[in-house]
């Protein structure tokens, strides 16, 4: 991915790895894209600077339990802040956008993020506004901006 943020230190690397593990648990996606995941993690970290680290910590703790999904579910039931970030994590992976704490929508960060939304796999369709059968500039994300 060309617009992937760079992981700069050991804490970021651990958080990036743990965010992908959390993603697998929350979305059932067995192989989330690490580049897209890092972009999503950084977007969520800007919007939820206190709750995203707490969610990652809750996931790390849940991962040590016999049933990690049940343990994380219990942690989310006990903490509305964690539950909110978990919902927004799911939303960003499926739609490439999420709702910030102020209620504003954080739109897809790039065409690649939009196109990689898990929703397209679930509904077995190509992304809306993406004509994959035509080569650029006639097809692809943003094709409508080019005159024929």
C-alpha positions in Angstrom: 0.0 0.0 0.0 1.5 3.3 -1.0 -0.2 5.5 1.6 0.5 3.3 4.6 1.8 5.1 7.6 5.2 4.0 8.9 5.5 2.2 12.2 8.3 4.0 14.0 9.0 2.2 17.3 8.6 -1.1 19.2 5.4 0.1 20.9 3.9 1.0 17.6 5.0 -2.3 16.1 3.4 -4.2 19.0 0.2 -2.1 18.7 0.1 -2.7 15.0 0.4 -6.4 15.4 -2.1 -6.5 18.2 -4.5 -4.3 16.2 -4.5 -6.9 13.4 -5.1 -9.7 16.0 -8.0 -7.7 17.4 -9.3 -7.2 13.9 -9.3 -10.9 13.3 -11.3 -11.4 16.5 -13.8 -8.6 15.8 -14.4 -9.1 12.1 -13.5 -12.8 11.5 -11.3 -11.7 8.7 -8.5 -14.2 8.7 -5.9 -12.1 6.9 -6.4 -8.4 7.3 -4.1 -6.2 5.1 -1.3 -4.9 7.4 -0.9 -1.7 5.4 -4.5 -0.8 5.5 -4.6 -2.0 9.2 -1.9 0.4 10.2 -3.7 3.3 8.4 -6.9 2.4 10.2 -5.1 2.1 13.6 -3.6 5.5 13.2 -6.9 7.1 12.2 -8.7 5.5 15.1 -5.8 6.5 17.5 -6.2 10.1 16.5 -10.0 10.0 17.2 -9.8 7.8 20.3 -6.4 8.5 21.9 -7.3 7.1 25.3 -9.8 4.4 24.4 -7.9 2.6 21.6 -4.9 1.8 23.7 -7.3 0.6 26.4 -9.0 -1.6 23.9 -5.7 -3.1 22.8 -4.8 -3.8 26.4 -8.2 -5.4 27.0 -7.6 -7.6 23.9 -4.2 -8.6 25.1 -5.6 -9.6 28.4 -8.5 -11.5 26.7 -6.1 -13.3 24.5 -4.6 -15.1 27.5 -8.0 -16.5 28.5 -9.4 -19.9 27.4 -12.1 -18.2 25.4 -10.7 -14.8 24.1 -13.9 -13.8 22.4 -16.0 -14.3 25.5 -13.4 -12.5 27.6 -13.3 -9.5 25.3 -17.1 -9.5 25.1 -17.2 -9.3 28.9 -14.7 -6.4 28.9 -16.8 -4.5 26.3 -20.0 -5.1 28.3 -18.3 -3.5 31.3 -16.9 -0.4 29.6 -18.9 1.8 27.1 -15.7 3.5 25.9 -14.1 0.2 24.9 -17.4 -0.9 23.3 -17.5 2.3 21.3 -14.0 1.9 19.9 -14.6 -1.8 19.2 -17.7 -0.8 17.1 -15.8 1.8 15.2 -13.0 -0.6 14.6 -15.5 -3.0 13.0 -17.0 -0.1 11.0 -13.7 1.1 9.6 -12.7 -2.4 8.4 -16.1 -3.0 6.7 -16.7 0.5 5.3 -13.3 2.4 5.5 -15.0 5.0 7.6 -16.1 5.5 11.2 -17.9 8.0 13.5 -15.7 10.2 15.6 -16.6 11.0 19.2 -18.0 14.3 18.1 -20.5 12.5 15.8 -18.6 13.5 12.6 -17.9 10.8 10.0 -14.3 10.2 9.3 -14.4 9.2 5.6 -12.1 6.7 3.8 -8.6 7.9 3.8 -7.9 6.7 0.3 -9.4 5.0 -2.7 -7.5 1.8 -1.7 -9.1 1.9 1.8 -12.6 2.4 0.3 -12.0 -0.5 -2.2 -10.7 -2.8 0.5 -13.7 -2.5 2.7 -14.8 -5.9 3.9 -18.4 -5.1 3.0 -17.7 -5.7 -0.6 -16.6 -9.3 0.2 -19.7 -9.9 2.4 -22.2 -8.7 -0.3 -20.1 -10.2 -3.1 -20.1 -7.1 -5.2 -17.5 -4.6 -6.4 -17.3 -1.2 -4.6 -20.0 1.3 -5.6 -18.5 3.9 -8.0 -15.8 1.4 -9.1 -16.1 0.0 -12.5 -13.5 -2.8 -12.4 -14.1 -4.0 -16.0 -12.8 -0.8 -17.5 -9.1 0.2 -17.5 -8.2 3.6 -15.9 -9.0 6.3 -16.6 -12.4 4.9 -17.7 -12.7 2.6 -14.8 -11.6 2.5 -11.2 -12.4 4.7 -8.2 -13.0 8.3 -9.2 -13.6 7.4 -12.9 -16.5 9.9 -13.0 -14.2 12.8 -12.6 -12.6 12.2 -16.0 -14.4 13.4 -19.2 -14.8 10.8 -21.9 
